[in-house]
């Protein structure tokens, strides 16, 4: 069981990193200091961005559940 949650945690961690990197920058952050905030987005978010947001939140929930499950399993194993 611990191995299963460890694999789920590793896969969801990599997916979460990739999904966050796929997001469009919102501006106002560190990227603006180095000239990254040149383009402005006046329109709302597109369907693809909203779906990317939903997938990212779903993977984040899976990541959090697997972290808690691993913590409980490892605590019970001791």
Biopython code that builds the backbone (N, CA, C, O; Angstrom):
import numpy as np
from Bio.PDB.StructureBuilder import StructureBuilder

atoms = [
    (1, "UNK", "N", (0.823, -1.193, 0.000)),
    (1, "UNK", "CA", (0.000, 0.000, 0.000)),
    (1, "UNK", "C", (0.867, 1.258, 0.000)),
    (1, "UNK", "O", (0.562, 2.232, -0.688)),
    (2, "UNK", "N", (1.950, 1.227, 0.778)),
    (2, "UNK", "CA", (2.851, 2.380, 0.825)),
    (2, "UNK", "C", (3.500, 2.599, -0.530)),
    (2, "UNK", "O", (3.661, 3.737, -0.971)),
    (3, "UNK", "N", (3.876, 1.503, -1.195)),
    (3, "UNK", "CA", (4.486, 1.606, -2.523)),
    (3, "UNK", "C", (3.518, 2.224, -3.527)),
    (3, "UNK", "O", (3.919, 3.035, -4.361)),
    (4, "UNK", "N", (2.259, 1.846, -3.449)),
    (4, "UNK", "CA", (1.249, 2.382, -4.363)),
    (4, "UNK", "C", (1.101, 3.886, -4.192)),
    (4, "UNK", "O", (1.092, 4.627, -5.175)),
    (5, "UNK", "N", (0.986, 4.341, -2.946)),
    (5, "UNK", "CA", (0.849, 5.778, -2.713)),
    (5, "UNK", "C", (2.133, 6.533, -3.045)),
    (5, "UNK", "O", (2.080, 7.697, -3.441)),
    (6, "UNK", "N", (3.273, 5.889, -2.889)),
    (6, "UNK", "CA", (4.535, 6.528, -3.272)),
    (6, "UNK", "C", (4.615, 6.741, -4.780)),
    (6, "UNK", "O", (5.084, 7.779, -5.246)),
    (7, "UNK", "N", (4.155, 5.752, -5.535)),
    (7, "UNK", "CA", (4.145, 5.889, -6.997)),
    (7, "UNK", "C", (3.157, 6.954, -7.429)),
    (7, "UNK", "O", (3.458, 7.768, -8.302)),
    (8, "UNK", "N", (1.965, 6.953, -6.816)),
    (8, "UNK", "CA", (0.962, 7.984, -7.131)),
    (8, "UNK", "C", (1.504, 9.368, -6.801)),
    (8, "UNK", "O", (1.285, 10.316, -7.555)),
    (9, "UNK", "N", (2.210, 9.493, -5.680)),
    (9, "UNK", "CA", (2.788, 10.780, -5.287)),
    (9, "UNK", "C", (3.851, 11.234, -6.277)),
    (9, "UNK", "O", (3.889, 12.408, -6.647)),
    (10, "UNK", "N", (4.709, 10.327, -6.709)),
    (10, "UNK", "CA", (5.759, 10.690, -7.663)),
    (10, "UNK", "C", (5.168, 11.125, -9.006)),
    (10, "UNK", "O", (5.589, 12.131, -9.577)),
    (11, "UNK", "N", (4.204, 10.372, -9.502)),
    (11, "UNK", "CA", (3.588, 10.709, -10.790)),
    (11, "UNK", "C", (2.819, 12.016, -10.700)),
    (11, "UNK", "O", (2.913, 12.852, -11.598)),
    (12, "UNK", "N", (2.055, 12.202, -9.623)),
    (12, "UNK", "CA", (1.288, 13.442, -9.494)),
    (12, "UNK", "C", (2.208, 14.644, -9.274)),
    (12, "UNK", "O", (1.870, 15.756, -9.679)),
    (13, "UNK", "N", (3.352, 14.439, -8.648)),
    (13, "UNK", "CA", (4.301, 15.536, -8.469)),
    (13, "UNK", "C", (4.841, 16.017, -9.811)),
    (13, "UNK", "O", (4.891, 17.219, -10.071)),
    (14, "UNK", "N", (5.245, 15.076, -10.662)),
    (14, "UNK", "CA", (5.766, 15.438, -11.982)),
    (14, "UNK", "C", (4.674, 16.095, -12.818)),
    (14, "UNK", "O", (4.924, 17.101, -13.481)),
    (15, "UNK", "N", (3.463, 15.534, -12.792)),
    (15, "UNK", "CA", (2.361, 16.124, -13.551)),
    (15, "UNK", "C", (2.021, 17.529, -13.060)),
    (15, "UNK", "O", (1.735, 18.419, -13.861)),
    (16, "UNK", "N", (2.054, 17.724, -11.751)),
    (16, "UNK", "CA", (1.739, 19.035, -11.192)),
    (16, "UNK", "C", (2.771, 20.073, -11.620)),
    (16, "UNK", "O", (2.416, 21.206, -11.945)),
    (17, "UNK", "N", (4.035, 19.693, -11.621)),
    (17, "UNK", "CA", (5.083, 20.607, -12.079)),
    (17, "UNK", "C", (4.860, 20.983, -13.537)),
    (17, "UNK", "O", (4.923, 22.159, -13.897)),
    (18, "UNK", "N", (4.599, 19.986, -14.375)),
    (18, "UNK", "CA", (4.383, 20.256, -15.800)),
    (18, "UNK", "C", (3.150, 21.125, -16.035)),
    (18, "UNK", "O", (3.183, 22.042, -16.856)),
    (19, "UNK", "N", (2.065, 20.841, -15.317)),
    (19, "UNK", "CA", (0.847, 21.615, -15.506)),
    (19, "UNK", "C", (1.018, 23.065, -15.053)),
    (19, "UNK", "O", (0.515, 23.980, -15.706)),
    (20, "UNK", "N", (1.715, 23.279, -13.954)),
    (20, "UNK", "CA", (1.935, 24.651, -13.493)),
    (20, "UNK", "C", (2.804, 25.411, -14.493)),
    (20, "UNK", "O", (2.573, 26.595, -14.736)),
    (21, "UNK", "N", (3.792, 24.748, -15.068)),
    (21, "UNK", "CA", (4.637, 25.403, -16.053)),
    (21, "UNK", "C", (3.891, 25.710, -17.347)),
    (21, "UNK", "O", (4.296, 26.603, -18.091)),
    (22, "UNK", "N", (2.816, 24.990, -17.627)),
    (22, "UNK", "CA", (2.034, 25.239, -18.833)),
    (22, "UNK", "C", (1.118, 26.447, -18.703)),
    (22, "UNK", "O", (0.632, 26.967, -19.708)),
    (23, "UNK", "N", (0.878, 26.893, -17.486)),
    (23, "UNK", "CA", (-0.015, 28.026, -17.283)),
    (23, "UNK", "C", (0.572, 29.310, -17.835)),
    (23, "UNK", "O", (1.787, 29.507, -17.862)),
    (24, "UNK", "N", (-0.315, 30.163, -18.268)),
    (24, "UNK", "CA", (0.074, 31.463, -18.780)),
    (24, "UNK", "C", (0.393, 32.371, -17.597)),
    (24, "UNK", "O", (-0.297, 32.340, -16.578)),
    (25, "UNK", "N", (1.440, 33.176, -17.738)),
    (25, "UNK", "CA", (1.816, 34.082, -16.669)),
    (25, "UNK", "C", (0.771, 35.156, -16.449)),
    (25, "UNK", "O", (0.215, 35.680, -17.414)),
    (26, "UNK", "N", (0.492, 35.493, -15.210)),
    (26, "UNK", "CA", (-0.527, 36.496, -14.895)),
    (26, "UNK", "C", (0.065, 37.902, -14.797)),
    (26, "UNK", "O", (-0.673, 38.887, -14.828)),
    (27, "UNK", "N", (1.356, 37.999, -14.682)),
    (27, "UNK", "CA", (1.981, 39.307, -14.565)),
    (27, "UNK", "C", (2.047, 39.757, -13.118)),
    (27, "UNK", "O", (1.383, 39.196, -12.247)),
    (28, "UNK", "N", (2.854, 40.774, -12.876)),
    (28, "UNK", "CA", (2.973, 41.316, -11.539)),
    (28, "UNK", "C", (3.936, 40.549, -10.663)),
    (28, "UNK", "O", (4.077, 40.858, -9.480)),
    (29, "UNK", "N", (4.592, 39.568, -11.214)),
    (29, "UNK", "CA", (5.505, 38.770, -10.417)),
    (29, "UNK", "C", (6.947, 39.052, -10.761)),
    (29, "UNK", "O", (7.287, 40.133, -11.241)),
    (30, "UNK", "N", (7.770, 38.091, -10.518)),
    (30, "UNK", "CA", (9.197, 38.217, -10.750)),
    (30, "UNK", "C", (9.501, 38.349, -12.233)),
    (30, "UNK", "O", (10.498, 38.969, -12.603)),
    (31, "UNK", "N", (8.654, 37.772, -13.098)),
    (31, "UNK", "CA", (8.913, 37.844, -14.536)),
    (31, "UNK", "C", (8.793, 39.274, -15.065)),
    (31, "UNK", "O", (9.432, 39.610, -16.062)),
    (32, "UNK", "N", (7.989, 40.121, -14.420)),
    (32, "UNK", "CA", (7.865, 41.510, -14.855)),
    (32, "UNK", "C", (9.151, 42.293, -14.632)),
    (32, "UNK", "O", (9.433, 43.244, -15.361)),
    (33, "UNK", "N", (9.918, 41.906, -13.645)),
    (33, "UNK", "CA", (11.168, 42.616, -13.372)),
    (33, "UNK", "C", (12.166, 42.431, -14.507)),
    (33, "UNK", "O", (13.009, 43.297, -14.739)),
    (34, "UNK", "N", (12.079, 41.318, -15.209)),
    (34, "UNK", "CA", (13.040, 41.009, -16.255)),
    (34, "UNK", "C", (12.442, 41.151, -17.650)),
    (34, "UNK", "O", (12.969, 40.579, -18.604)),
    (35, "UNK", "N", (11.365, 41.892, -17.786)),
    (35, "UNK", "CA", (10.786, 42.158, -19.094)),
    (35, "UNK", "C", (9.803, 41.113, -19.564)),
    (35, "UNK", "O", (9.460, 41.099, -20.747)),
    (36, "UNK", "N", (9.336, 40.244, -18.701)),
    (36, "UNK", "CA", (8.407, 39.205, -19.106)),
    (36, "UNK", "C", (6.978, 39.679, -19.195)),
    (36, "UNK", "O", (6.136, 38.971, -19.747)),
    (37, "UNK", "N", (6.668, 40.862, -18.668)),
    (37, "UNK", "CA", (5.297, 41.350, -18.647)),
    (37, "UNK", "C", (4.971, 42.286, -19.779)),
    (37, "UNK", "O", (4.196, 43.224, -19.589)),
    (38, "UNK", "N", (5.537, 42.065, -20.964)),
    (38, "UNK", "CA", (5.319, 42.951, -22.094)),
    (38, "UNK", "C", (3.910, 42.806, -22.647)),
    (38, "UNK", "O", (3.267, 43.805, -22.968)),
    (39, "UNK", "N", (3.425, 41.585, -22.760)),
    (39, "UNK", "CA", (2.098, 41.367, -23.325)),
    (39, "UNK", "C", (1.032, 41.524, -22.253)),
    (39, "UNK", "O", (1.217, 41.117, -21.106)),
    (40, "UNK", "N", (-0.075, 42.117, -22.643)),
    (40, "UNK", "CA", (-1.176, 42.279, -21.699)),
    (40, "UNK", "C", (-2.365, 41.448, -22.171)),
    (40, "UNK", "O", (-2.645, 41.374, -23.368)),
    (41, "UNK", "N", (-3.045, 40.840, -21.246)),
    (41, "UNK", "CA", (-4.214, 40.042, -21.591)),
    (41, "UNK", "C", (-5.452, 40.788, -21.112)),
    (41, "UNK", "O", (-5.753, 40.806, -19.918)),
    (42, "UNK", "N", (-6.169, 41.404, -22.051)),
    (42, "UNK", "CA", (-7.356, 42.167, -21.700)),
    (42, "UNK", "C", (-8.597, 41.287, -21.690)),
    (42, "UNK", "O", (-9.574, 41.598, -21.009)),
    (43, "UNK", "N", (-8.563, 40.193, -22.437)),
    (43, "UNK", "CA", (-9.715, 39.309, -22.509)),
    (43, "UNK", "C", (-9.755, 38.338, -21.349)),
    (43, "UNK", "O", (-8.812, 38.236, -20.565)),
    (44, "UNK", "N", (-10.866, 37.627, -21.259)),
    (44, "UNK", "CA", (-11.012, 36.616, -20.218)),
    (44, "UNK", "C", (-10.230, 35.362, -20.571)),
    (44, "UNK", "O", (-9.606, 35.273, -21.628)),
    (45, "UNK", "N", (-10.277, 34.414, -19.678)),
    (45, "UNK", "CA", (-9.539, 33.181, -19.920)),
    (45, "UNK", "C", (-10.297, 32.310, -20.918)),
    (45, "UNK", "O", (-11.528, 32.277, -20.935)),
    (46, "UNK", "N", (-9.543, 31.620, -21.732)),
    (46, "UNK", "CA", (-10.152, 30.776, -22.760)),
    (46, "UNK", "C", (-10.591, 29.445, -22.161)),
    (46, "UNK", "O", (-10.331, 29.155, -20.994)),
    (47, "UNK", "N", (-11.254, 28.653, -22.974)),
    (47, "UNK", "CA", (-11.733, 27.349, -22.531)),
    (47, "UNK", "C", (-10.549, 26.449, -22.194)),
    (47, "UNK", "O", (-10.593, 25.696, -21.221)),
    (48, "UNK", "N", (-9.500, 26.530, -22.995)),
    (48, "UNK", "CA", (-8.320, 25.695, -22.743)),
    (48, "UNK", "C", (-7.674, 26.055, -21.409)),
    (48, "UNK", "O", (-7.234, 25.168, -20.677)),
    (49, "UNK", "N", (-7.613, 27.334, -21.088)),
    (49, "UNK", "CA", (-7.024, 27.750, -19.816)),
    (49, "UNK", "C", (-7.878, 27.296, -18.639)),
    (49, "UNK", "O", (-7.350, 26.873, -17.611)),
    (50, "UNK", "N", (-9.192, 27.383, -18.789)),
    (50, "UNK", "CA", (-10.079, 26.927, -17.714)),
    (50, "UNK", "C", (-9.962, 25.423, -17.506)),
    (50, "UNK", "O", (-9.957, 24.949, -16.370)),
    (51, "UNK", "N", (-9.869, 24.671, -18.603)),
    (51, "UNK", "CA", (-9.687, 23.225, -18.477)),
    (51, "UNK", "C", (-8.339, 22.900, -17.851)),
    (51, "UNK", "O", (-8.235, 21.973, -17.047)),
    (52, "UNK", "N", (-7.308, 23.652, -18.212)),
    (52, "UNK", "CA", (-5.995, 23.458, -17.609)),
    (52, "UNK", "C", (-6.035, 23.757, -16.114)),
    (52, "UNK", "O", (-5.389, 23.071, -15.322)),
    (53, "UNK", "N", (-6.792, 24.779, -15.730)),
    (53, "UNK", "CA", (-6.967, 25.092, -14.312)),
    (53, "UNK", "C", (-7.645, 23.941, -13.576)),
    (53, "UNK", "O", (-7.222, 23.559, -12.485)),
    (54, "UNK", "N", (-8.698, 23.392, -14.178)),
    (54, "UNK", "CA", (-9.433, 22.286, -13.544)),
    (54, "UNK", "C", (-8.556, 21.043, -13.405)),
    (54, "UNK", "O", (-8.576, 20.380, -12.368)),
    (55, "UNK", "N", (-7.796, 20.732, -14.435)),
    (55, "UNK", "CA", (-6.917, 19.565, -14.379)),
    (55, "UNK", "C", (-5.838, 19.769, -13.322)),
    (55, "UNK", "O", (-5.500, 18.839, -12.589)),
    (56, "UNK", "N", (-5.295, 20.989, -13.242)),
    (56, "UNK", "CA", (-4.259, 21.285, -12.258)),
    (56, "UNK", "C", (-4.799, 21.139, -10.840)),
    (56, "UNK", "O", (-4.128, 20.579, -9.974)),
    (57, "UNK", "N", (-5.999, 21.635, -10.603)),
    (57, "UNK", "CA", (-6.601, 21.507, -9.271)),
    (57, "UNK", "C", (-6.870, 20.037, -8.948)),
    (57, "UNK", "O", (-6.658, 19.603, -7.815)),
    (58, "UNK", "N", (-7.332, 19.276, -9.927)),
    (58, "UNK", "CA", (-7.581, 17.850, -9.710)),
    (58, "UNK", "C", (-6.313, 17.089, -9.356)),
    (58, "UNK", "O", (-6.317, 16.267, -8.439)),
    (59, "UNK", "N", (-5.236, 17.355, -10.071)),
    (59, "UNK", "CA", (-3.956, 16.702, -9.778)),
    (59, "UNK", "C", (-3.435, 17.159, -8.421)),
    (59, "UNK", "O", (-2.839, 16.365, -7.692)),
    (60, "UNK", "N", (-3.649, 18.426, -8.068)),
    (60, "UNK", "CA", (-3.210, 18.925, -6.758)),
    (60, "UNK", "C", (-3.969, 18.228, -5.629)),
    (60, "UNK", "O", (-3.387, 17.929, -4.586)),
    (61, "UNK", "N", (-5.256, 17.969, -5.826)),
    (61, "UNK", "CA", (-6.040, 17.254, -4.811)),
    (61, "UNK", "C", (-5.527, 15.823, -4.664)),
    (61, "UNK", "O", (-5.400, 15.320, -3.548)),
    (62, "UNK", "N", (-5.230, 15.164, -5.794)),
    (62, "UNK", "CA", (-4.663, 13.817, -5.739)),
    (62, "UNK", "C", (-3.328, 13.836, -5.003)),
    (62, "UNK", "O", (-3.048, 12.936, -4.211)),
    (63, "UNK", "N", (-2.505, 14.846, -5.254)),
    (63, "UNK", "CA", (-1.202, 14.972, -4.599)),
    (63, "UNK", "C", (-1.374, 15.133, -3.087)),
    (63, "UNK", "O", (-0.673, 14.489, -2.307)),
    (64, "UNK", "N", (-2.306, 15.992, -2.678)),
    (64, "UNK", "CA", (-2.526, 16.239, -1.246)),
    (64, "UNK", "C", (-3.049, 14.981, -0.556)),
    (64, "UNK", "O", (-2.604, 14.643, 0.540)),
    (65, "UNK", "N", (-3.995, 14.287, -1.196)),
    (65, "UNK", "CA", (-4.542, 13.065, -0.610)),
    (65, "UNK", "C", (-3.452, 12.004, -0.466)),
    (65, "UNK", "O", (-3.395, 11.302, 0.544)),
    (66, "UNK", "N", (-2.589, 11.889, -1.472)),
    (66, "UNK", "CA", (-1.530, 10.887, -1.383)),
    (66, "UNK", "C", (-0.496, 11.252, -0.321)),
    (66, "UNK", "O", (0.067, 10.358, 0.311)),
    (67, "UNK", "N", (-0.234, 12.530, -0.112)),
    (67, "UNK", "CA", (0.692, 12.944, 0.953)),
    (67, "UNK", "C", (0.109, 12.582, 2.319)),
    (67, "UNK", "O", (0.806, 12.020, 3.164)),
    (68, "UNK", "N", (-1.169, 12.904, 2.535)),
    (68, "UNK", "CA", (-1.803, 12.569, 3.812)),
    (68, "UNK", "C", (-1.880, 11.056, 4.019)),
    (68, "UNK", "O", (-1.633, 10.568, 5.121)),
    (69, "UNK", "N", (-2.221, 10.319, 2.969)),
    (69, "UNK", "CA", (-2.317, 8.865, 3.086)),
    (69, "UNK", "C", (-0.955, 8.255, 3.413)),
    (69, "UNK", "O", (-0.859, 7.363, 4.257)),
    (70, "UNK", "N", (0.089, 8.731, 2.752)),
    (70, "UNK", "CA", (1.425, 8.222, 3.054)),
    (70, "UNK", "C", (1.834, 8.552, 4.483)),
    (70, "UNK", "O", (2.438, 7.727, 5.168)),
    (71, "UNK", "N", (1.504, 9.754, 4.926)),
    (71, "UNK", "CA", (1.820, 10.126, 6.302)),
    (71, "UNK", "C", (1.132, 9.235, 7.310)),
    (71, "UNK", "O", (1.744, 8.803, 8.287)),
    (72, "UNK", "N", (-0.146, 8.959, 7.076)),
    (72, "UNK", "CA", (-0.880, 8.090, 7.992)),
    (72, "UNK", "C", (-0.375, 6.653, 7.941)),
    (72, "UNK", "O", (-0.252, 5.997, 8.975)),
    (73, "UNK", "N", (-0.086, 6.168, 6.742)),
    (73, "UNK", "CA", (0.418, 4.805, 6.610)),
    (73, "UNK", "C", (1.794, 4.644, 7.261)),
    (73, "UNK", "O", (2.055, 3.644, 7.931)),
    (74, "UNK", "N", (2.657, 5.614, 7.065)),
    (74, "UNK", "CA", (3.986, 5.531, 7.656)),
    (74, "UNK", "C", (3.934, 5.681, 9.173)),
    (74, "UNK", "O", (4.732, 5.076, 9.888)),
    (75, "UNK", "N", (2.991, 6.492, 9.664)),
    (75, "UNK", "CA", (2.835, 6.638, 11.112)),
    (75, "UNK", "C", (2.306, 5.331, 11.717)),
    (75, "UNK", "O", (2.724, 4.932, 12.804)),
    (76, "UNK", "N", (1.389, 4.673, 11.010)),
    (76, "UNK", "CA", (0.825, 3.417, 11.501)),
    (76, "UNK", "C", (1.838, 2.285, 11.423)),
    (76, "UNK", "O", (1.760, 1.331, 12.197)),
    (77, "UNK", "N", (2.791, 2.378, 10.495)),
    (77, "UNK", "CA", (3.781, 1.323, 10.334)),
    (77, "UNK", "C", (4.807, 1.350, 11.474)),
    (77, "UNK", "O", (5.451, 0.337, 11.748)),
    (78, "UNK", "N", (4.959, 2.477, 12.125)),
    (78, "UNK", "CA", (5.942, 2.582, 13.222)),
    (78, "UNK", "C", (5.375, 2.140, 14.491)),
    (78, "UNK", "O", (6.060, 2.161, 15.514)),
]
sb = StructureBuilder()
sb.init_structure("model")
sb.init_model(0)
sb.init_chain("A")
sb.init_seg("    ")
for serial, (resi, resn, name, xyz) in enumerate(atoms, 1):
    if name == "N":
        sb.init_residue(resn, " ", resi, " ")
    sb.init_atom(name, np.array(xyz, "f"), 0.0, 1.0, " ", f" {name:<3s}", serial, name[0])
structure = sb.get_structure()
